[in-house]
Amino acid sequence: MLCHEALSERCAGDVASAYIEAIEISNSEKVLFWADNCCSQNKNWRLFTALCTCVNAEWGPSEVEIKYLERGHTYLKADACYNKRP
């Protein structure tokens, strides 16, 4: 289930559901994701458990890989409100 941020949060479950939806849509044997280093969204047990469940599912891919961008080298305008510095 994909949720719009205005209706839901960017919590681990919401982000995991987006990954699962992308895996289902891709219908690929090997899936590669590029993600930022956000621990609460892209580096947590809920996401890893969901991805393992997909890999072990009959319909799932044989491999899911996540590559993380180097910390401090990413900037997204949409995240500016979360990264305000005094």
Beta strands, then each sheet from edge to edge (+ up, - down):
strand 1: 30-35
strand 2: 63-68
sheet 1: 1+ 2+
end
